[in-house]
Amino acid sequence: MKQLECENPKSIARTLVGEHVISTVVVRPTDPADSMPFETMVFKSDDAEGMVSDWGEVEVQRYATEDKAIVGHEQMCAKWAAKAEAT
């Protein structure tokens, strides 16, 4: 796993896991009607620096709080690291 720089101000965390980038962001920070404003998505990457090669998400999870999003990001990283090791 490799932590990546978060260039987008909405980014909370970005991690390269095998051939995938796991990205956690704030999706609607100003919409009070959205009870799940944080999102973790998994994208395909073919680059050691974590450049996304396919923006079609492989997996997605939403969260109600930033704390839950951070924990969810770590769990998603562990899940995809285990998948990468199994292949």
C-alpha positions, 0 to 999 in steps of 0.5 A, a space after each residue: 500500500 502506498 499513501 497518495 497525495 490528496 490534491 483535491 480539497 474534497 479528498 480525505 485519503 487516497 491510497 494505492 493498493 496493488 492495481 487499484 486506487 482507493 479514494 475517500 472524499 466529501 461528496 456534498 459538503 453543503 447539502 444538509 439533506 444528504 445523510 451520507 456525505 462521505 464516499 470511498 471508491 475503488 478505481 483501476 490504476 495502471 500506474 505506480 504513482 496511482 493515476 486512475 486508468 478507468 474512472 468506472 468505480 469498482 466498489 463504493 461505500 458511503 458514510 455519515 461522518 468523516 470519522 466513519 469514512 476514515 475507518 471505512 477507507 482503512 477497511 477498504 484498503 485492507 480488503 483490497 490488499 488481501 485481494 491483491 495478495 491472493 492473486 
